[in-house]
Amino acid sequence: MKLLKKSYLLCAASSALAGAANIAQAQTNSFFEDEIIITATKKANGVSVQEAPMAVTAFGSEQLDALHVKDLESLSYSVPNVSLDDIGTWRGAANFSIRGLGINSSIPSIDPTVGVFADGLYLGITSGVVLDIFDLESIEILRGPQGLLFGRNVTGGAVLLHTKKPGDQFEASVKTAIETGLRGTGGNHYLMGAVSGPLVADRLSVRVSGYYNKDDGYFKNYEGGPVFGQPDKFSNFGEAETIMVRPTIVFTPNDDVEFVLRYEHGDSEGDGPAAQKHANGRGPVVAGFPGFDRNSFDFSINEDGFYDNHWDQLTLESNWGIAFGNGTITNIFGFRDFTNNTRADIDASPREVFSSDTTTTQQQWSNELRYAGRFDDRFDLTAGLYYFTQDVGYQESRNIFDGFLTFFGGGLQRQNTYGAFAQGDYDLTDTVTLSLGGRYTYESKRVNIATVTLNTSPCNVIDQTCPFDFQDRDSWSNFSPKLGLTYAPDDTLNVYGHWTRGFRSGGYNLRSASALVAPGPVEEERIDAFEIGLKAQPNGKIRLNSAVFFNAIDNLQREINLADPRAGVVQIIRNTADASIWGFETEAQIAMNDALTLLGSVGYTNGDYDNVVFDLNGDFVVDAADAALDIPRLAPWTYSVGFLYTGEWQGVGSWNLQSSFSHRDASAYTDNNLGVLNSANMVDFSLSLTTERQLTIALYGKNLLNEVTHGGDTQLPASLGGGTFAPLNKGRIIGLELKMDFN
């Protein structure tokens, strides 16, 4: 309650500041003038957010700049019923959750519930997803299953990233920023820029953008102190450095054909996780192993660890306008090569007890061919074929008690996926549209797995020097139908309802650490989703988008995270239960006048197990106690309030002030509910001035209440010090940004 009062006072003070500003108001409210066109429906020219019959939140380039979005985790509290968290075991591993459907693992063979697509390229593993992003045209966050158009592993939803394309005119920009955490540690420095323009008028254009980030370390690692009878000593922790370059070429040989070639190279490396052992965690802390308050940023580890990510990705998008249905044939070819090396202090203590090294390699190829057109001015057809293949390698070693016990293992996986899909939208009347579609998918996986087990002789799975004790292959096929109705009497109202079925891949566990439990295969997870939504903009001053949903999940696929006295931690992948999840969400924007816009959202999610078939709480029986547990990654309430205030400074330029308060409830992290993720109240603000010479100066703050949050909350055995392995996220950040545009 005290934190809530503080946040409300801060918002009120910011509002008072905006109201008292002695600067002329802007003449128009640009918030309602800019309509974001989204690609989520895969129609030829896209549709506006308000026309799309789905729950989607979209951010355009100007909004992303105003929110100072540096990675997807920056939007984790901006959308109702959405959590875009980095698990923190190593940087960049996504544990995204939408409407209570999420994962809690860094195992590369675990397929996500929320798919991430970069310029149409599906990112096949969760590692390398929550990395820095820049020079984006838009981000679309789709809530609810999207299996018809986007395939498997989007049972929770999908996140679509669109990078900027070159235009017909020369333009360039450069942006630099510095952030400080106000904790006496080093700063976080950003530099990014882009140059774009035509090489051959109306035929060939190029855009080249680059990005550099140097983080000197946000955290302070507590070393020594009373644990070893030494004086207090702190060191900066969390250093990281990232470099990316992205050239884009657009070639239009004639007015009907377009080719867009995008390439991205990235390197990111830095310290391992800022791992905290909770003093008040559910697992006991053993004497001699310091534990800390889970609501503090205090931690003490002896092993800095590291992460080292390298990736190259390429997409070639081809668009061909044809007379048939006045349509467009689109082909998107994609390639990604990703490598990740890590080391982490898993026991989260200043003693040499449990550390882990991992290597992940991934190479993927994909191609999507689709057609989108409209017939007789009342029938829209979207149809296509899809192919995806990837090879994943995972190597893990564990050092227990300074190498007294050493474990090695991991696995190799080859995956092939084929899909065919079609959706038709038929206008029954001028106001009612019937949607009907389906997708057929066939998928196969083949694995060679070496159980992570005690081994005095080092070996490497990726180099195939470890003995494989499990080989298998399996395949799955399914059909994902969709049926929906849309009622749109005019441009101000859109009411829709639909039923759709989605699937999450069956598969295997490449981090198998128990000789008693087979690493798979697990069966695919199926979801039947029902949604009714409303989008309204009654008078040009108000936007209100709402949805209610009900999801019935069969064969819920979970990563059971258990403390183990010998191996430290064991993760078992199983189909654990059938479950039901329901809830609602609303987003609203109100233009109070030409200068002031109020923003708000609320989301509620409720979930229960209907039938449990696995011993979730570890009492060796499957009973009502298991069914009474909370579903992991399901935060019941999320909500936010905020405002945007704009104005003009005569003779200087334009300015805007914005502030927001966001809340997310606590949620279970592990299936046995021993691991828990904190609730959080986030307060952000930004004050920017754009001069007539196109120079923008912005002062901004994030997480002003300095809320403590964690990527995970893994329970550790008493034999290894007890407590938790809980990687910390950053707290309060203050930043200053300069941007210059040239055109």
HUQUI-V756012 format. One record per pair of residues at least 24 apart in sequence whose C-alpha atoms are under 6 Angstrom apart, sorted by the first residue. I is the first residue (numbers start at 1). J is the second residue. Records with the same first field share a line. If there is no record, write none. Layout:
I: J + J
This chain:
23: 649
24: 647 + 648
25: 595 + 647 + 648
26: 595 + 647 + 648
27: 594
28: 594
29: 594 + 595
43: 372
44: 328 + 372
53: 496
55: 143
56: 141 + 142
57: 140 + 141
58: 139 + 140
59: 138 + 139
60: 138
61: 137 + 138
70: 132 + 133
71: 131 + 132 + 133
72: 130
80: 602 + 603 + 638
81: 603
86: 711
87: 711 + 712
88: 711 + 727
89: 273
92: 127 + 128 + 129 + 130 + 131
93: 126 + 127 + 128
94: 126 + 129 + 130
98: 156
100: 633 + 634
101: 156
102: 633
112: 153
113: 153 + 154 + 155 + 156
114: 154 + 156 + 157 + 158
115: 154 + 158
116: 158 + 159
117: 160
118: 161
119: 161 + 162
121: 334
136: 162 + 163 + 164
137: 162 + 163 + 164
138: 162
145: 502
147: 502
148: 438 + 439
152: 503 + 504
153: 504
155: 502
166: 196 + 197 + 205 + 206 + 207
167: 197
168: 198
169: 197
170: 196 + 197 + 743
171: 195 + 196 + 742 + 743
172: 741 + 742
173: 740 + 741 + 742
174: 739 + 740
175: 738 + 739
176: 737 + 738
177: 736 + 737
178: 735 + 736
179: 734 + 735
180: 733 + 734
181: 732 + 733
185: 218 + 236
186: 216 + 217
187: 216
188: 214 + 215 + 216
189: 213 + 214
203: 251 + 252 + 253
204: 250 + 251
205: 249 + 250
206: 248 + 249
207: 247 + 248
208: 246 + 247
209: 245 + 246
210: 244 + 245
211: 243 + 244
212: 242 + 243
213: 241 + 242
214: 240 + 241
215: 239 + 240
221: 299 + 300
222: 299 + 300
223: 300
238: 271
239: 270 + 271
240: 269 + 270
241: 268 + 269
242: 267 + 268
243: 267
256: 320 + 321
257: 319 + 320
258: 318 + 319
259: 317 + 318
260: 316 + 317
261: 315 + 316
262: 314 + 315
263: 313 + 314
264: 312 + 313
265: 311 + 312
266: 310 + 311
267: 309 + 310
268: 308 + 309
269: 307 + 308
270: 306 + 307
271: 305 + 306
272: 304 + 305 + 306 + 307 + 344
273: 727
274: 727 + 728
275: 348 + 725 + 726 + 727
276: 348 + 725 + 726 + 727
277: 348 + 723 + 724 + 725
278: 723 + 724
281: 723
282: 674
283: 723
284: 722 + 723
285: 722 + 723
286: 721 + 722
289: 721
295: 708
300: 349 + 350
301: 348 + 349 + 350
302: 350
303: 345
305: 343 + 344
306: 342 + 343
307: 341 + 342
308: 340 + 341
309: 339 + 340
310: 338 + 339
311: 337 + 338
312: 336 + 337
325: 373 + 374 + 375
326: 373
327: 372 + 373
328: 371 + 372
329: 370 + 371
330: 369 + 370
331: 368 + 369
332: 367 + 368
333: 366 + 367
334: 365 + 366
335: 364 + 365
336: 363 + 364
337: 362 + 363
338: 362
346: 725
348: 725
352: 401 + 402
353: 400 + 401
354: 399 + 400
355: 398 + 399
356: 397 + 398
357: 396 + 397
358: 395 + 396
359: 394 + 395
360: 393 + 394
361: 392 + 393
362: 391 + 392
363: 390 + 391
364: 389 + 390
365: 389
378: 426 + 427
379: 425 + 426
380: 424 + 425
381: 423 + 424
382: 422 + 423
383: 421 + 422
384: 420 + 421
385: 419 + 420
386: 418 + 419
387: 417 + 418
388: 416 + 417
389: 415 + 416
390: 414 + 415
393: 462
395: 461
406: 454 + 455
407: 452 + 453 + 454 + 455
408: 452 + 453
409: 450 + 451 + 452
410: 449 + 450 + 461 + 510 + 511
411: 448 + 449 + 450 + 510
412: 447 + 448
413: 446 + 447
414: 445 + 446
415: 444 + 445
416: 443 + 444
417: 442 + 443
418: 442
431: 487 + 488 + 489
432: 486 + 487
433: 485 + 486
434: 484 + 485
435: 483 + 484
436: 482 + 483
437: 481 + 482
438: 480 + 481 + 482
439: 479 + 480
440: 478 + 479
441: 477 + 478
442: 476 + 477
443: 475 + 476
444: 474 + 475
445: 473 + 474
446: 472 + 473
447: 471 + 472
451: 512 + 513
452: 513
492: 536 + 537 + 538
493: 535 + 536
494: 534 + 535
495: 533 + 534
496: 532 + 533
497: 531 + 532
498: 530 + 531
499: 529 + 530
500: 528 + 529
501: 527 + 528
502: 526 + 527
513: 570
522: 574
525: 554 + 555 + 556 + 557
526: 553 + 554
527: 552 + 553
528: 552
541: 590 + 591
542: 589 + 590
543: 588 + 589
544: 587 + 588
545: 586 + 587
546: 585 + 586
547: 584 + 585
548: 583 + 584
549: 582 + 583
550: 581 + 582
551: 580 + 581
552: 580
553: 578 + 579
554: 578
563: 715 + 716 + 717
564: 717
565: 717 + 719
576: 613 + 614
577: 611 + 612 + 613
578: 610 + 611
579: 608 + 609 + 610
580: 607 + 608
581: 606 + 607
582: 606
595: 645 + 646
596: 644 + 645
597: 643 + 644
598: 642 + 643
599: 641 + 642 + 643
600: 640 + 641
601: 639 + 640
602: 638 + 639
603: 637 + 638
604: 636 + 637
605: 636
606: 636
616: 672
617: 672
632: 668 + 669 + 670 + 671
633: 667 + 668 + 669
634: 667
635: 665 + 666 + 667
637: 664 + 665
638: 663 + 664
639: 663
652: 691
653: 690 + 691 + 692
654: 689 + 690
655: 688 + 689
656: 687 + 688
657: 686 + 687
658: 685 + 686
659: 684 + 685
660: 684
675: 713
678: 709
694: 740 + 741
695: 739 + 740
696: 738 + 739
697: 737 + 738
698: 736 + 737
699: 735 + 736
700: 734 + 735
701: 733 + 734
702: 732 + 733
703: 732
704: 732
706: 731 + 732
707: 731
